[in-house]
Amino acid sequence: GQLKESTSKILPVYINCHLNSSPFKIFSEIRRAVIGMPPPDSGVPITKVQEEVFSRLSKTGKTLVVALDDFDFLVANSTANDVLYSILRAHENYKGVISSVFAVGIKDSMHALDGRVRSIFSPVRIEFPQYSSEEIFSVLNNRCDKGLYAGVLDKTILKKITEKT
Protein backbone atom coordinates (compact mmCIF):
# COMPACT_ATOMS: atom_id res chain seq x y z
CA GLY A 1 0.00 0.00 0.00
CA GLN A 2 2.61 2.59 1.05
CA LEU A 3 4.90 1.78 -1.86
CA LYS A 4 2.10 2.27 -4.39
CA GLU A 5 1.22 5.59 -2.78
CA SER A 6 4.80 6.88 -2.83
CA THR A 7 5.70 6.12 -6.47
CA SER A 8 4.03 5.02 -9.67
CA LYS A 9 7.27 3.58 -11.07
CA ILE A 10 7.22 0.45 -8.92
CA LEU A 11 4.51 -2.18 -9.07
CA PRO A 12 4.56 -4.23 -5.85
CA VAL A 13 2.89 -7.63 -5.82
CA TYR A 14 2.35 -9.63 -2.63
CA ILE A 15 1.75 -13.38 -3.05
CA ASN A 16 1.00 -15.86 -0.29
CA CYS A 17 2.70 -19.01 -1.60
CA HIS A 18 0.81 -21.19 0.85
CA LEU A 19 -2.38 -20.25 -1.01
CA ASN A 20 -0.79 -19.82 -4.45
CA SER A 21 1.86 -22.50 -4.77
CA SER A 22 1.80 -23.30 -8.48
CA PRO A 23 3.60 -21.17 -11.09
CA PHE A 24 0.27 -20.56 -12.86
CA LYS A 25 -1.39 -19.27 -9.68
CA ILE A 26 1.58 -17.05 -8.92
CA PHE A 27 1.61 -15.56 -12.41
CA SER A 28 -2.17 -15.18 -12.24
CA GLU A 29 -1.70 -12.98 -9.17
CA ILE A 30 1.07 -11.04 -10.88
CA ARG A 31 -1.17 -10.59 -13.93
CA ARG A 32 -3.97 -9.33 -11.67
CA ALA A 33 -1.63 -6.65 -10.31
CA VAL A 34 -0.11 -5.70 -13.66
CA ILE A 35 -3.17 -5.87 -15.92
CA GLY A 36 -6.00 -5.54 -13.44
CA MET A 37 -7.54 -8.98 -13.81
CA PRO A 38 -6.49 -12.61 -13.58
CA PRO A 39 -6.40 -14.84 -16.65
CA PRO A 40 -9.29 -17.21 -17.35
CA ASP A 41 -9.35 -20.22 -15.00
CA SER A 42 -8.51 -22.72 -17.72
CA GLY A 43 -7.25 -23.04 -21.25
CA VAL A 44 -4.50 -20.43 -21.02
CA PRO A 45 -0.89 -21.62 -20.95
CA ILE A 46 1.40 -20.02 -18.40
CA THR A 47 3.66 -18.76 -21.20
CA LYS A 48 0.78 -16.61 -22.50
CA VAL A 49 0.18 -15.18 -19.02
CA GLN A 50 3.89 -14.40 -18.68
CA GLU A 51 3.91 -12.80 -22.13
CA GLU A 52 0.99 -10.54 -21.19
CA VAL A 53 2.61 -9.54 -17.90
CA PHE A 54 6.09 -8.78 -19.20
CA SER A 55 4.87 -7.13 -22.41
CA ARG A 56 2.74 -4.75 -20.34
CA LEU A 57 5.65 -4.02 -18.00
CA SER A 58 7.87 -3.36 -21.02
CA LYS A 59 5.36 -0.83 -22.35
CA THR A 60 4.71 0.93 -19.04
CA GLY A 61 8.30 0.98 -17.80
CA LYS A 62 7.23 -0.02 -14.31
CA THR A 63 9.53 -2.10 -12.11
CA LEU A 64 7.98 -5.33 -10.83
CA VAL A 65 8.69 -6.15 -7.18
CA VAL A 66 7.26 -9.51 -6.12
CA ALA A 67 7.08 -10.54 -2.46
CA LEU A 68 6.76 -14.31 -2.20
CA ASP A 69 5.54 -14.91 1.35
CA ASP A 70 5.81 -18.48 2.67
CA PHE A 71 8.44 -19.11 -0.01
CA ASP A 72 9.19 -22.45 1.66
CA PHE A 73 6.04 -23.87 0.02
CA LEU A 74 7.50 -23.22 -3.44
CA VAL A 75 10.72 -24.95 -2.47
CA ALA A 76 8.83 -27.91 -0.97
CA ASN A 77 6.78 -28.52 -4.10
CA SER A 78 9.73 -27.89 -6.46
CA THR A 79 8.29 -24.84 -8.22
CA ALA A 80 10.64 -22.21 -6.75
CA ASN A 81 13.22 -22.58 -9.54
CA ASP A 82 10.76 -22.02 -12.39
CA VAL A 83 9.05 -19.07 -10.71
CA LEU A 84 12.26 -17.26 -9.78
CA TYR A 85 13.89 -17.93 -13.13
CA SER A 86 10.89 -16.61 -15.08
CA ILE A 87 10.65 -13.42 -13.06
CA LEU A 88 14.35 -12.64 -12.79
CA ARG A 89 15.25 -13.44 -16.42
CA ALA A 90 12.32 -11.56 -17.98
CA HIS A 91 14.62 -8.68 -18.93
CA GLU A 92 16.35 -10.93 -21.46
CA ASN A 93 13.22 -11.28 -23.59
CA TYR A 94 11.34 -8.07 -22.80
CA LYS A 95 13.11 -4.76 -23.37
CA GLY A 96 13.27 -2.52 -20.33
CA VAL A 97 11.72 -4.96 -17.87
CA ILE A 98 13.16 -4.74 -14.38
CA SER A 99 12.01 -7.21 -11.75
CA SER A 100 12.95 -8.12 -8.19
CA VAL A 101 11.88 -10.81 -5.77
CA PHE A 102 11.62 -10.85 -2.00
CA ALA A 103 11.46 -14.43 -0.77
CA VAL A 104 10.05 -14.55 2.75
CA GLY A 105 10.38 -17.84 4.59
CA ILE A 106 11.49 -19.62 7.68
CA LYS A 107 14.33 -21.68 6.22
CA ASP A 108 17.37 -20.69 4.22
CA SER A 109 16.37 -22.23 0.90
CA MET A 110 19.30 -21.24 -1.30
CA HIS A 111 20.74 -24.77 -1.19
CA ALA A 112 17.51 -26.11 -2.71
CA LEU A 113 17.67 -23.84 -5.76
CA ASP A 114 19.43 -24.99 -8.90
CA GLY A 115 22.55 -23.32 -10.28
CA ARG A 116 20.81 -21.31 -13.00
CA VAL A 117 18.64 -19.63 -10.36
CA ARG A 118 21.38 -19.16 -7.77
CA SER A 119 23.43 -17.32 -10.39
CA ILE A 120 20.77 -14.59 -10.76
CA PHE A 121 19.08 -14.64 -7.36
CA SER A 122 21.44 -13.08 -4.86
CA PRO A 123 19.34 -12.58 -1.77
CA VAL A 124 20.34 -10.64 1.28
CA ARG A 125 19.33 -12.58 4.33
CA ILE A 126 17.49 -10.66 7.03
CA GLU A 127 16.76 -12.53 10.21
CA PHE A 128 14.16 -11.52 12.73
CA PRO A 129 14.80 -12.82 16.24
CA GLN A 130 12.04 -14.62 18.09
CA TYR A 131 9.90 -12.55 20.41
CA SER A 132 10.58 -12.75 24.11
CA SER A 133 7.75 -13.75 26.49
CA GLU A 134 7.33 -10.10 27.46
CA GLU A 135 7.03 -9.06 23.81
CA ILE A 136 4.50 -11.81 23.07
CA PHE A 137 2.44 -10.82 26.10
CA SER A 138 2.55 -7.16 25.01
CA VAL A 139 1.40 -7.99 21.47
CA LEU A 140 -1.41 -10.27 22.66
CA ASN A 141 -2.48 -7.78 25.32
CA ASN A 142 -2.61 -4.98 22.75
CA ARG A 143 -4.69 -7.11 20.38
CA CYS A 144 -7.07 -8.07 23.20
CA ASP A 145 -7.49 -4.42 24.14
CA LYS A 146 -8.38 -3.53 20.56
CA GLY A 147 -10.38 -6.60 19.61
CA LEU A 148 -12.27 -7.62 22.74
CA TYR A 149 -14.58 -6.01 25.24
CA ALA A 150 -12.87 -4.83 28.43
CA GLY A 151 -12.56 -7.59 31.03
CA VAL A 152 -13.41 -10.45 28.65
CA LEU A 153 -9.96 -12.01 28.97
CA ASP A 154 -8.28 -12.08 32.36
CA LYS A 155 -4.54 -11.24 32.40
CA THR A 156 -3.70 -14.55 34.11
CA ILE A 157 -5.25 -16.41 31.17
CA LEU A 158 -3.34 -14.18 28.78
CA LYS A 159 -0.11 -15.05 30.63
CA LYS A 160 -0.89 -18.76 30.27
CA ILE A 161 -1.52 -18.30 26.56
CA THR A 162 1.82 -16.46 26.33
CA GLU A 163 3.61 -19.37 28.01
CA LYS A 164 2.19 -21.79 25.41
CA THR A 165 3.15 -19.54 22.48
Secondary structure by P-SEA (a helix, b strand, c coil): cccccccccbbbbbbcccccccaaaaaaaaaaaacccccccccccaaaaaaaaaaaaaaacbbbbbbbccaaaaaaacaaaaaaaaaaacccccccbbbbbbbbccccccccccaaaaaccccbbbbbccccaaaaaaaaaaaaaaccccccccaaaaaaaaaac
